[in-house]
Amino acid sequence: MKKYLAIFTLIYVSLIHPVHANHGNPVEPNTILVEINGLVCDFCARALEKVFGKHESVSNIHVNLDSKIVTITFKHNHLAMNDQTIKELINDAGYDVKEIHRHD
């Protein structure tokens, strides 16, 4: 199982890498990347997945503990959250937002 997780992580990181080469802007307009300080364990990831999973506008959330990046994908028919709301949700969960990357 760990082998598959490692392979998945490598594939995911290779897909995310072009995002950083594009000045931190996500490729998809309905996706936001959030760099977070304080993410250290699986419990952290599950806590943030739970916080954002409660919102009707969120279609998917992925927490990468290695890169400390949370990828939030919003449903196509919903508006993405504003930066202030994202920061408040993350701060209330006990973490600090380092930077938010959006598609221009």
Backbone as JSON Lines, residues from 0, in Angstrom:
{"i":0,"aa":"M","n":[0.82,-1.2,0.0],"ca":[0.0,0.0,0.0],"c":[0.87,1.26,0.0]}
{"i":1,"aa":"K","n":[1.95,1.24,0.78],"ca":[2.83,2.41,0.84],"c":[3.48,2.65,-0.52]}
{"i":2,"aa":"K","n":[3.76,1.56,-1.24],"ca":[4.36,1.69,-2.56],"c":[3.42,2.45,-3.5]}
{"i":3,"aa":"Y","n":[2.13,2.11,-3.46],"ca":[1.15,2.8,-4.31],"c":[0.99,4.26,-3.9]}
{"i":4,"aa":"L","n":[1.03,4.52,-2.6],"ca":[0.94,5.9,-2.13],"c":[2.13,6.71,-2.61]}
{"i":5,"aa":"A","n":[3.31,6.12,-2.56],"ca":[4.52,6.82,-3.03],"c":[4.43,7.1,-4.52]}
{"i":6,"aa":"I","n":[3.94,6.14,-5.29],"ca":[3.79,6.34,-6.74],"c":[2.77,7.44,-7.01]}
{"i":7,"aa":"F","n":[1.64,7.4,-6.31],"ca":[0.62,8.43,-6.48],"c":[1.19,9.81,-6.15]}
{"i":8,"aa":"T","n":[1.93,9.89,-5.06],"ca":[2.52,11.16,-4.63],"c":[3.47,11.7,-5.7]}
{"i":9,"aa":"L","n":[4.31,10.82,-6.27],"ca":[5.23,11.26,-7.31],"c":[4.48,11.77,-8.55]}
{"i":10,"aa":"I","n":[3.43,11.06,-8.92],"ca":[2.64,11.5,-10.07],"c":[1.99,12.84,-9.77]}
{"i":11,"aa":"Y","n":[1.4,12.96,-8.59],"ca":[0.72,14.21,-8.21],"c":[1.7,15.38,-8.19]}
{"i":12,"aa":"V","n":[2.86,15.18,-7.58],"ca":[3.86,16.26,-7.49],"c":[4.32,16.65,-8.88]}
{"i":13,"aa":"S","n":[4.48,15.68,-9.77],"ca":[4.91,16.01,-11.13],"c":[3.83,16.8,-11.87]}
{"i":14,"aa":"L","n":[2.56,16.56,-11.54],"ca":[1.49,17.33,-12.15],"c":[1.4,18.74,-11.56]}
{"i":15,"aa":"I","n":[1.7,18.88,-10.29],"ca":[1.63,20.17,-9.61],"c":[2.84,21.03,-9.97]}
{"i":16,"aa":"H","n":[3.97,20.43,-10.27],"ca":[5.21,21.18,-10.52],"c":[5.04,22.29,-11.56]}
{"i":17,"aa":"P","n":[4.35,22.06,-12.69],"ca":[4.17,23.16,-13.63],"c":[3.44,24.36,-13.04]}
{"i":18,"aa":"V","n":[2.65,24.14,-12.03],"ca":[1.95,25.25,-11.38],"c":[2.95,26.25,-10.83]}
{"i":19,"aa":"H","n":[3.99,25.76,-10.19],"ca":[4.99,26.66,-9.6],"c":[5.83,27.33,-10.68]}
{"i":20,"aa":"A","n":[6.02,26.67,-11.81],"ca":[6.76,27.27,-12.9],"c":[5.94,28.39,-13.54]}
{"i":21,"aa":"N","n":[4.66,28.39,-13.29],"ca":[3.75,29.41,-13.84],"c":[3.47,30.49,-12.79]}
{"i":22,"aa":"H","n":[4.5,30.9,-12.09],"ca":[4.42,31.95,-11.07],"c":[3.39,31.63,-9.99]}
{"i":23,"aa":"G","n":[3.2,30.35,-9.69],"ca":[2.32,29.97,-8.61],"c":[0.84,29.96,-8.96]}
{"i":24,"aa":"N","n":[0.49,30.18,-10.22],"ca":[-0.91,30.19,-10.6],"c":[-1.38,28.8,-10.98]}
{"i":25,"aa":"P","n":[-2.48,28.34,-10.44],"ca":[-3.0,27.04,-10.82],"c":[-3.4,27.02,-12.29]}
{"i":26,"aa":"V","n":[-3.33,25.86,-12.89],"ca":[-3.69,25.72,-14.29],"c":[-5.19,25.85,-14.47]}
{"i":27,"aa":"E","n":[-5.96,25.26,-13.6],"ca":[-7.42,25.28,-13.69],"c":[-8.0,26.52,-13.01]}
{"i":28,"aa":"P","n":[-8.94,27.19,-13.65],"ca":[-9.54,28.39,-13.05],"c":[-10.34,28.1,-11.78]}
{"i":29,"aa":"N","n":[-10.82,26.88,-11.61],"ca":[-11.63,26.56,-10.43],"c":[-10.8,25.91,-9.32]}
{"i":30,"aa":"T","n":[-9.48,26.03,-9.4],"ca":[-8.58,25.43,-8.41],"c":[-7.74,26.49,-7.74]}
{"i":31,"aa":"I","n":[-7.6,26.36,-6.44],"ca":[-6.77,27.27,-5.65],"c":[-5.75,26.44,-4.89]}
{"i":32,"aa":"L","n":[-4.51,26.89,-4.89],"ca":[-3.45,26.25,-4.11],"c":[-3.14,27.14,-2.92]}
{"i":33,"aa":"V","n":[-3.06,26.53,-1.75],"ca":[-2.78,27.29,-0.53],"c":[-1.56,26.69,0.15]}
{"i":34,"aa":"E","n":[-0.52,27.5,0.3],"ca":[0.67,27.07,1.04],"c":[0.41,27.34,2.51]}
{"i":35,"aa":"I","n":[0.63,26.32,3.35],"ca":[0.26,26.41,4.76],"c":[1.44,26.03,5.65]}
{"i":36,"aa":"N","n":[1.67,26.83,6.67],"ca":[2.66,26.5,7.7],"c":[1.99,25.64,8.76]}
{"i":37,"aa":"G","n":[2.71,24.66,9.27],"ca":[2.21,23.87,10.39],"c":[1.63,22.52,10.02]}
{"i":38,"aa":"L","n":[1.61,22.18,8.74],"ca":[1.11,20.86,8.34],"c":[2.21,19.83,8.56]}
{"i":39,"aa":"V","n":[1.99,18.9,9.48],"ca":[3.04,17.94,9.78],"c":[2.58,16.49,9.8]}
{"i":40,"aa":"C","n":[1.27,16.23,9.85],"ca":[0.84,14.85,10.01],"c":[-0.49,14.59,9.29]}
{"i":41,"aa":"D","n":[-0.85,13.34,9.27],"ca":[-2.09,12.93,8.62],"c":[-3.3,13.55,9.31]}
{"i":42,"aa":"F","n":[-3.22,13.74,10.61],"ca":[-4.31,14.38,11.35],"c":[-4.55,15.8,10.82]}
{"i":43,"aa":"C","n":[-3.46,16.51,10.53],"ca":[-3.57,17.86,9.97],"c":[-4.33,17.83,8.64]}
{"i":44,"aa":"A","n":[-3.95,16.89,7.8],"ca":[-4.59,16.76,6.49],"c":[-6.08,16.46,6.64]}
{"i":45,"aa":"R","n":[-6.43,15.52,7.5],"ca":[-7.84,15.15,7.69],"c":[-8.64,16.31,8.26]}
{"i":46,"aa":"A","n":[-8.04,17.08,9.14],"ca":[-8.74,18.23,9.74],"c":[-9.1,19.25,8.66]}
{"i":47,"aa":"L","n":[-8.16,19.56,7.78],"ca":[-8.43,20.53,6.72],"c":[-9.41,19.97,5.68]}
{"i":48,"aa":"E","n":[-9.29,18.69,5.38],"ca":[-10.24,18.07,4.46],"c":[-11.66,18.16,5.03]}
{"i":49,"aa":"K","n":[-11.79,17.98,6.31],"ca":[-13.1,18.06,6.96],"c":[-13.65,19.49,6.92]}
{"i":50,"aa":"V","n":[-12.79,20.46,7.21],"ca":[-13.2,21.87,7.23],"c":[-13.72,22.3,5.86]}
{"i":51,"aa":"F","n":[-12.95,22.01,4.81],"ca":[-13.35,22.46,3.48],"c":[-14.41,21.56,2.85]}
{"i":52,"aa":"G","n":[-14.43,20.3,3.24],"ca":[-15.41,19.37,2.7],"c":[-16.84,19.7,3.07]}
{"i":53,"aa":"K","n":[-17.02,20.5,4.11],"ca":[-18.35,20.89,4.56],"c":[-18.99,21.94,3.65]}
{"i":54,"aa":"H","n":[-18.2,22.58,2.82],"ca":[-18.69,23.68,2.0],"c":[-19.24,23.16,0.67]}
{"i":55,"aa":"E","n":[-20.43,23.61,0.36],"ca":[-21.13,23.18,-0.84],"c":[-20.36,23.49,-2.12]}
{"i":56,"aa":"S","n":[-19.59,24.56,-2.12],"ca":[-18.88,24.97,-3.33],"c":[-17.63,24.14,-3.62]}
{"i":57,"aa":"V","n":[-17.15,23.38,-2.64],"ca":[-15.91,22.6,-2.8],"c":[-16.23,21.23,-3.37]}
{"i":58,"aa":"S","n":[-15.56,20.9,-4.49],"ca":[-15.77,19.57,-5.07],"c":[-14.68,18.6,-4.64]}
{"i":59,"aa":"N","n":[-13.47,19.12,-4.34],"ca":[-12.37,18.24,-3.95],"c":[-11.33,19.04,-3.17]}
{"i":60,"aa":"I","n":[-10.69,18.36,-2.24],"ca":[-9.58,18.96,-1.5],"c":[-8.5,17.91,-1.35]}
{"i":61,"aa":"H","n":[-7.26,18.32,-1.59],"ca":[-6.13,17.41,-1.44],"c":[-5.06,18.13,-0.63]}
{"i":62,"aa":"V","n":[-4.56,17.46,0.41],"ca":[-3.53,18.02,1.26],"c":[-2.24,17.25,1.0]}
{"i":63,"aa":"N","n":[-1.19,17.96,0.58],"ca":[0.11,17.35,0.36],"c":[1.01,17.76,1.52]}
{"i":64,"aa":"L","n":[1.29,16.81,2.41],"ca":[2.09,17.12,3.6],"c":[3.54,17.41,3.25]}
{"i":65,"aa":"D","n":[4.06,16.81,2.18],"ca":[5.46,17.04,1.81],"c":[5.69,18.48,1.34]}
{"i":66,"aa":"S","n":[4.78,18.97,0.5],"ca":[4.96,20.32,-0.03],"c":[4.25,21.38,0.81]}
{"i":67,"aa":"K","n":[3.42,20.91,1.77],"ca":[2.64,21.82,2.63],"c":[1.66,22.65,1.81]}
{"i":68,"aa":"I","n":[1.11,22.02,0.74],"ca":[0.17,22.69,-0.14],"c":[-1.18,21.99,-0.1]}
{"i":69,"aa":"V","n":[-2.23,22.78,0.06],"ca":[-3.6,22.29,0.01],"c":[-4.18,22.74,-1.33]}
{"i":70,"aa":"T","n":[-4.68,21.78,-2.09],"ca":[-5.31,22.07,-3.37],"c":[-6.82,21.99,-3.18]}
{"i":71,"aa":"I","n":[-7.5,23.1,-3.43],"ca":[-8.95,23.16,-3.27],"c":[-9.55,23.35,-4.66]}
{"i":72,"aa":"T","n":[-10.42,22.42,-5.05],"ca":[-11.1,22.51,-6.33],"c":[-12.56,22.8,-6.08]}
{"i":73,"aa":"F","n":[-13.06,23.79,-6.76],"ca":[-14.44,24.21,-6.59],"c":[-15.31,23.69,-7.73]}
{"i":74,"aa":"K","n":[-16.57,23.48,-7.44],"ca":[-17.52,23.04,-8.46],"c":[-17.63,24.13,-9.52]}
{"i":75,"aa":"H","n":[-17.84,23.71,-10.75],"ca":[-17.87,24.66,-11.87],"c":[-19.01,25.67,-11.77]}
{"i":76,"aa":"N","n":[-20.09,25.29,-11.14],"ca":[-21.23,26.21,-11.06],"c":[-21.24,27.03,-9.77]}
{"i":77,"aa":"H","n":[-20.14,27.01,-9.03],"ca":[-20.04,27.79,-7.79],"c":[-18.85,28.74,-7.87]}
{"i":78,"aa":"L","n":[-18.97,29.85,-7.2],"ca":[-17.84,30.77,-7.1],"c":[-16.85,30.25,-6.07]}
{"i":79,"aa":"A","n":[-15.57,30.47,-6.34],"ca":[-14.53,30.09,-5.38],"c":[-14.6,31.01,-4.17]}
{"i":80,"aa":"M","n":[-14.12,30.52,-3.05],"ca":[-14.08,31.34,-1.82],"c":[-13.08,32.47,-1.99]}
{"i":81,"aa":"N","n":[-13.34,33.57,-1.31],"ca":[-12.36,34.65,-1.34],"c":[-11.21,34.31,-0.39]}
{"i":82,"aa":"D","n":[-10.11,35.01,-0.56],"ca":[-8.9,34.73,0.23],"c":[-9.15,34.87,1.73]}
{"i":83,"aa":"Q","n":[-9.92,35.85,2.13],"ca":[-10.18,36.07,3.55],"c":[-10.9,34.87,4.17]}
{"i":84,"aa":"T","n":[-11.89,34.33,3.47],"ca":[-12.62,33.17,3.98],"c":[-11.69,31.97,4.1]}
{"i":85,"aa":"I","n":[-10.86,31.75,3.1],"ca":[-9.91,30.63,3.14],"c":[-8.97,30.79,4.32]}
{"i":86,"aa":"K","n":[-8.43,31.99,4.52],"ca":[-7.51,32.23,5.63],"c":[-8.21,32.0,6.97]}
{"i":87,"aa":"E","n":[-9.44,32.47,7.11],"ca":[-10.17,32.29,8.37],"c":[-10.41,30.82,8.67]}
{"i":88,"aa":"L","n":[-10.81,30.05,7.66],"ca":[-11.06,28.62,7.87],"c":[-9.78,27.9,8.29]}
{"i":89,"aa":"I","n":[-8.68,28.23,7.64],"ca":[-7.41,27.58,7.95],"c":[-6.9,28.02,9.32]}
{"i":90,"aa":"N","n":[-7.0,29.32,9.62],"ca":[-6.57,29.81,10.94],"c":[-7.41,29.21,12.06]}
{"i":91,"aa":"D","n":[-8.73,29.1,11.84],"ca":[-9.61,28.5,12.84],"c":[-9.27,27.03,13.08]}
{"i":92,"aa":"A","n":[-8.73,26.37,12.06],"ca":[-8.32,24.96,12.21],"c":[-6.96,24.84,12.89]}
{"i":93,"aa":"G","n":[-6.29,25.99,13.11],"ca":[-5.02,25.97,13.85],"c":[-3.77,26.08,12.99]}
{"i":94,"aa":"Y","n":[-3.91,26.49,11.75],"ca":[-2.77,26.57,10.85],"c":[-2.64,27.98,10.29]}
{"i":95,"aa":"D","n":[-1.48,28.28,9.7],"ca":[-1.22,29.61,9.16],"c":[-1.06,29.53,7.65]}
{"i":96,"aa":"V","n":[-1.7,30.45,6.94],"ca":[-1.58,30.53,5.49],"c":[-0.31,31.27,5.14]}
{"i":97,"aa":"K","n":[0.51,30.64,4.34],"ca":[1.73,31.29,3.86],"c":[1.43,32.09,2.6]}
{"i":98,"aa":"E","n":[0.7,31.46,1.65],"ca":[0.39,32.13,0.4],"c":[-0.76,31.41,-0.3]}
{"i":99,"aa":"I","n":[-1.56,32.17,-1.04],"ca":[-2.66,31.61,-1.83],"c":[-2.38,31.89,-3.3]}
{"i":100,"aa":"H","n":[-2.47,30.82,-4.1],"ca":[-2.21,30.93,-5.54],"c":[-3.52,30.7,-6.28]}
{"i":101,"aa":"R","n":[-3.87,31.65,-7.15],"ca":[-5.09,31.56,-7.96],"c":[-4.72,31.69,-9.43]}
{"i":102,"aa":"H","n":[-5.62,31.22,-10.27],"ca":[-5.49,31.39,-11.71],"c":[-5.81,32.84,-12.05]}
{"i":103,"aa":"D","n":[-5.03,33.43,-12.91],"ca":[-5.31,34.82,-13.34],"c":[-6.26,34.84,-14.49]}
